[in-house]
Amino acid sequence: MQLGFQIKMNPGLYLKDPDNSEIGRRIIKNSIPLIAEHGYEQFTFRKLAIKIKSTEATIYRYFENKHKLLIYLMDLYWAFIQFQVHFQINNISSPKQKIERIVDLLVWEDNDSQDYLDLDQKALYHIAVAESSKTYLSKDVDEHNKEMFYKPYKDLCVLIASIFKEYNPNYEYSRTLASSIVELSHCQFYFMNHLPNLCDFSDKKDPKEVEAFLESLIFSSLKSA
Protein backbone atom coordinates (compact mmCIF):
# COMPACT_ATOMS: atom_id res chain seq x y z
CA MET A 1 0.00 0.00 0.00
CA GLN A 2 1.61 3.28 -1.11
CA LEU A 3 -1.06 5.74 0.11
CA GLY A 4 -0.57 8.00 -2.91
CA PHE A 5 3.01 9.01 -2.06
CA GLN A 6 4.66 10.79 -4.97
CA ILE A 7 7.61 13.14 -5.25
CA LYS A 8 9.12 15.05 -8.12
CA MET A 9 12.85 14.58 -7.70
CA ASN A 10 15.33 17.38 -8.35
CA PRO A 11 16.44 16.97 -12.00
CA GLY A 12 19.91 18.18 -11.09
CA LEU A 13 20.50 14.85 -9.34
CA TYR A 14 20.21 12.70 -12.45
CA LEU A 15 21.14 12.72 -16.12
CA LYS A 16 18.10 10.69 -17.09
CA ASP A 17 15.02 10.36 -14.90
CA PRO A 18 15.15 6.82 -13.45
CA ASP A 19 11.43 6.89 -12.73
CA ASN A 20 10.64 6.98 -16.44
CA SER A 21 12.02 3.58 -17.39
CA GLU A 22 12.10 0.02 -16.12
CA ILE A 23 15.89 -0.09 -15.95
CA GLY A 24 15.92 3.23 -14.10
CA ARG A 25 13.48 1.96 -11.50
CA ARG A 26 15.61 -1.19 -11.11
CA ILE A 27 18.67 1.00 -10.49
CA ILE A 28 16.89 2.75 -7.62
CA LYS A 29 15.26 -0.35 -6.18
CA ASN A 30 18.44 -2.45 -6.19
CA SER A 31 20.85 0.27 -5.11
CA ILE A 32 19.11 0.54 -1.73
CA PRO A 33 19.85 -2.96 -0.37
CA LEU A 34 23.33 -2.87 -1.90
CA ILE A 35 24.31 0.36 -0.16
CA ALA A 36 22.71 -0.85 3.07
CA GLU A 37 24.68 -4.10 2.87
CA HIS A 38 28.09 -2.86 1.69
CA GLY A 39 28.12 0.74 2.89
CA TYR A 40 28.50 3.83 0.75
CA GLU A 41 32.30 3.57 0.50
CA GLN A 42 32.26 -0.03 -0.73
CA PHE A 43 29.25 0.40 -3.00
CA THR A 44 30.12 0.73 -6.70
CA PHE A 45 28.20 1.05 -9.93
CA ARG A 46 29.96 -2.16 -11.01
CA LYS A 47 28.33 -4.08 -8.15
CA LEU A 48 24.98 -2.51 -8.99
CA ALA A 49 25.37 -3.39 -12.68
CA ILE A 50 26.00 -7.03 -11.78
CA LYS A 51 22.95 -7.00 -9.49
CA ILE A 52 20.58 -5.67 -12.16
CA LYS A 53 22.26 -7.67 -14.97
CA SER A 54 23.21 -4.57 -16.90
CA THR A 55 26.35 -2.49 -17.49
CA GLU A 56 28.09 0.32 -15.61
CA ALA A 57 27.68 2.47 -18.72
CA THR A 58 23.91 2.12 -18.44
CA ILE A 59 23.95 3.32 -14.84
CA TYR A 60 26.18 6.25 -15.75
CA ARG A 61 23.56 7.32 -18.27
CA TYR A 62 21.26 7.91 -15.28
CA PHE A 63 23.63 9.16 -12.57
CA GLU A 64 26.87 11.10 -12.89
CA ASN A 65 28.31 9.47 -9.76
CA LYS A 66 27.33 7.54 -6.65
CA HIS A 67 27.24 10.68 -4.50
CA LYS A 68 24.37 12.08 -6.52
CA LEU A 69 22.65 8.70 -6.33
CA LEU A 70 23.01 8.80 -2.53
CA ILE A 71 21.50 12.30 -2.39
CA TYR A 72 18.67 11.06 -4.63
CA LEU A 73 17.93 8.19 -2.26
CA MET A 74 18.08 10.43 0.81
CA ASP A 75 15.80 13.02 -0.80
CA LEU A 76 13.38 10.19 -1.44
CA TYR A 77 13.68 9.11 2.20
CA TRP A 78 13.21 12.61 3.67
CA ALA A 79 10.24 13.31 1.43
CA PHE A 80 8.68 10.02 2.46
CA ILE A 81 9.16 10.77 6.16
CA GLN A 82 7.61 14.21 5.65
CA PHE A 83 4.67 12.57 3.88
CA GLN A 84 4.31 10.15 6.77
CA VAL A 85 4.40 12.97 9.32
CA HIS A 86 1.61 14.81 7.53
CA PHE A 87 -0.41 11.60 7.21
CA GLN A 88 0.11 10.45 10.80
CA ILE A 89 -0.57 13.76 12.59
CA ASN A 90 -3.41 14.91 10.36
CA ASN A 91 -6.12 14.02 12.88
CA ILE A 92 -4.14 14.81 16.03
CA SER A 93 -4.88 18.11 17.77
CA SER A 94 -2.43 17.84 20.68
CA PRO A 95 1.06 19.23 19.84
CA LYS A 96 2.54 16.88 22.45
CA GLN A 97 1.05 13.84 20.74
CA LYS A 98 2.18 15.15 17.36
CA ILE A 99 5.75 15.39 18.65
CA GLU A 100 5.60 11.87 20.06
CA ARG A 101 4.38 10.56 16.70
CA ILE A 102 7.14 12.40 14.86
CA VAL A 103 9.79 10.88 17.12
CA ASP A 104 8.34 7.43 16.48
CA LEU A 105 8.62 8.02 12.73
CA LEU A 106 12.20 9.28 12.97
CA VAL A 107 13.30 6.17 14.89
CA TRP A 108 11.78 4.00 12.22
CA GLU A 109 13.29 0.61 13.08
CA ASP A 110 10.32 -0.51 15.21
CA ASN A 111 7.88 0.45 12.43
CA ASP A 112 9.36 -1.88 9.85
CA SER A 113 6.10 -3.79 9.49
CA GLN A 114 4.65 -0.74 7.72
CA ASP A 115 4.91 -1.23 3.98
CA TYR A 116 4.12 1.93 2.05
CA LEU A 117 6.69 1.91 -0.75
CA ASP A 118 7.69 -0.50 -3.46
CA LEU A 119 11.21 -0.29 -2.04
CA ASP A 120 13.12 -1.84 0.85
CA GLN A 121 12.10 0.73 3.46
CA LYS A 122 14.10 -0.87 6.26
CA ALA A 123 17.27 -0.78 4.14
CA LEU A 124 16.53 2.82 3.18
CA TYR A 125 16.22 3.72 6.86
CA HIS A 126 19.56 2.09 7.66
CA ILE A 127 21.18 4.04 4.82
CA ALA A 128 19.76 7.22 6.36
CA VAL A 129 21.19 6.24 9.75
CA ALA A 130 24.67 5.41 8.50
CA GLU A 131 25.14 7.47 5.36
CA SER A 132 22.81 10.50 5.21
CA SER A 133 25.31 12.96 6.69
CA LYS A 134 27.65 12.17 3.80
CA THR A 135 25.25 13.92 1.43
CA TYR A 136 26.14 17.32 2.92
CA LEU A 137 29.51 16.69 4.60
CA SER A 138 31.10 17.39 1.26
CA LYS A 139 33.19 20.10 -0.37
CA ASP A 140 30.32 20.54 -2.83
CA VAL A 141 27.75 21.32 -0.14
CA ASP A 142 27.38 25.03 -0.95
CA GLU A 143 26.93 24.42 -4.67
CA HIS A 144 24.54 21.56 -4.02
CA ASN A 145 22.60 23.72 -1.61
CA LYS A 146 22.21 26.41 -4.29
CA GLU A 147 20.83 23.71 -6.57
CA MET A 148 18.31 22.82 -3.80
CA PHE A 149 19.52 19.23 -3.47
CA TYR A 150 18.74 19.28 0.27
CA LYS A 151 15.25 20.76 0.02
CA PRO A 152 13.35 17.62 1.20
CA TYR A 153 15.58 17.42 4.29
CA LYS A 154 15.11 21.11 5.06
CA ASP A 155 11.35 20.91 4.42
CA LEU A 156 11.07 18.09 6.95
CA CYS A 157 12.99 20.08 9.56
CA VAL A 158 10.81 23.15 8.95
CA LEU A 159 7.70 21.01 9.41
CA ILE A 160 9.00 19.57 12.68
CA ALA A 161 10.00 23.06 13.87
CA SER A 162 6.46 24.27 13.21
CA ILE A 163 5.11 21.58 15.55
CA PHE A 164 7.61 22.66 18.21
CA LYS A 165 6.24 26.19 17.80
CA GLU A 166 2.73 24.85 18.29
CA TYR A 167 3.83 23.35 21.59
CA ASN A 168 5.64 26.50 22.71
CA PRO A 169 5.33 29.61 20.49
CA ASN A 170 7.96 31.39 22.61
CA TYR A 171 10.74 28.86 21.98
CA GLU A 172 13.53 30.60 20.02
CA TYR A 173 15.44 27.65 18.60
CA SER A 174 12.77 25.54 16.90
CA ARG A 175 14.70 24.94 13.66
CA THR A 176 17.92 24.21 15.51
CA LEU A 177 16.13 21.74 17.76
CA ALA A 178 14.35 20.13 14.80
CA SER A 179 17.52 19.48 12.78
CA SER A 180 19.33 18.34 15.95
CA ILE A 181 16.60 15.83 16.77
CA VAL A 182 16.62 14.42 13.24
CA GLU A 183 20.39 13.92 13.43
CA LEU A 184 20.28 12.55 16.98
CA SER A 185 17.59 10.04 16.02
CA HIS A 186 20.12 8.55 13.61
CA CYS A 187 23.41 8.86 15.48
CA GLN A 188 22.03 7.51 18.77
CA PHE A 189 20.46 4.55 16.97
CA TYR A 190 23.82 3.99 15.27
CA PHE A 191 25.73 4.28 18.56
CA MET A 192 23.31 1.85 20.21
CA ASN A 193 24.20 -0.79 17.64
CA HIS A 194 27.86 -0.05 16.93
CA LEU A 195 29.46 2.29 19.52
CA PRO A 196 27.67 1.33 22.75
CA ASN A 197 29.89 3.35 25.10
CA LEU A 198 28.54 6.52 23.50
CA CYS A 199 24.96 5.94 24.63
CA ASP A 200 22.83 4.42 27.38
CA PHE A 201 20.76 2.05 25.24
CA SER A 202 23.28 -0.68 24.39
CA ASP A 203 22.03 -3.35 26.84
CA LYS A 204 18.54 -3.79 25.44
CA LYS A 205 19.11 -2.26 22.00
CA ASP A 206 15.50 -1.11 22.13
CA PRO A 207 14.56 1.72 19.72
CA LYS A 208 11.91 2.80 22.20
CA GLU A 209 14.69 3.84 24.58
CA VAL A 210 16.11 6.11 21.89
CA GLU A 211 12.64 7.56 21.41
CA ALA A 212 12.28 8.15 25.16
CA PHE A 213 15.59 10.04 25.21
CA LEU A 214 14.58 12.21 22.25
CA GLU A 215 11.21 13.01 23.79
CA SER A 216 12.90 13.91 27.09
CA LEU A 217 15.30 16.23 25.28
CA ILE A 218 12.57 17.87 23.20
CA PHE A 219 10.11 18.52 26.01
CA SER A 220 12.82 19.66 28.43
CA SER A 221 14.04 22.13 25.84
CA LEU A 222 10.58 23.39 24.91
CA LYS A 223 9.48 23.79 28.52
CA SER A 224 12.62 25.70 29.47
CA ALA A 225 11.74 28.69 27.31
Buried (B, 14 or more C-beta within 10 A) or exposed (E): EEEEBEBEBBEBBBEBEBEEEEBBBBBBBBBBBBBBEEEBEEBBBEBBBBBBEBEBEBBBBBBEEBBBBBBBBBBBBBBBBBBBBEBBBEEBEEBBEBBBBBBBBBBBBEBEEEEBBEBBBBBBBBBBBBBBBBBBEEEBEEEBEEBEBBBBBBEBBBBBBBBBBBBBEEBEEBBBBBBBBBBBBBBBBBBBBEEEEEBEBBEEEEBEBBBBBBBEBBBEBBEEE
